[in-house]
Structures are given as structure tokens and as C-alpha cells.
Amino acid sequence: MQSAQFSEMLVSDFAEAVEYIEAENAETVRMQYVSASYTAWQMGAGKKKSFGEYLKHLGLSKKEKPMTARQRKQVAVDALKVAQRIAKADKPRGKKKE
């Protein structure tokens, strides 16, 4: 960003930009921790836990909201459309003439 643009930036815009940058930095650091914990888990640090359980134990798992029935139905419809497109593209194009 050039200094002329920066000097004309509103305080609210600046605060929003700072929040965005902080969130991106936090996610980058979290992903670095996840990568490091994967290596540790592979070396046996998680003992008998799955990797997901190990992340949860370390406090690194993302807490995603469960999908609503409507969202689950939409995911199923979308997946079916993709599967139909793949099946259609995979049909033989006819026998080759010899």
C-alpha cells in the first residue's frame, strides 16, 4: 500500500484490515502447530489416539458447527450430481473399429 492511500484510509478500514491480518496470522501459526503435531503423532506421541483425537487433546482441532439437516441434504445432492457427471464421463465411447 502506498503512503497516499494509507493516509486516506479510514480508521474503521484500518481496524478491519488489522483484524483480517491477525486472523490470517493466527491461522498460519495454528497450521504450523498442526503440521508439527502430525510429525509427533507419527512418531508415537499420540499413543493409541487417532490424529483427530490427538489434535483435540492438544487444543488444535477446529471447532466446526454441526451441519443442519438442510446443509447435509445439499451436500448429498451436490455429491450425487458430481458422481453422475463422473459416471457419464466414464462411459465407454463405443467400440473401436478394427
Buried (B, 14 or more C-beta within 10 A) or exposed (E): EEEEEEEEEEEEEEEEEEEEEEEEEEEEEBEEBBEEBBEEBEEEEBEEEEBEBBBBBBEBBEEEEEEEEEEEEEEEEEEEEEEEEEEEEEEEEEEEEE
